[in-house]
Amino acid sequence: MSDKTEAELDTDFDEFEGDHYQVTITVDVIASNPTEAAMLAYWSLNDELPDTFEVKNAEGESEEVTLTDEQKQEALADEIELDVL
């Protein structure tokens, strides 16, 4: 098994411009086991997207970002240009 990350194996990865960020979405649920917890989190995210995210840069510095209603609408607009891995 290779130790390379999916991004390192992706030949198109070098075409992306910008800095690397890790975005974490935390969903608090009460469940009887890890699988049920994951399923409840999936259901929750499918039903209603959060507007607050923990964003960590490549240096490990973390910041909480809350999107405004305008930013959420822009993110869901068809014309936005995002590089999503």
Beta strands, then each sheet from edge to edge (+ up, - down):
strand 1: 21-24
strand 2: 52-57
strand 3: 62-66
sheet 1: 1+ 2- 3+
end
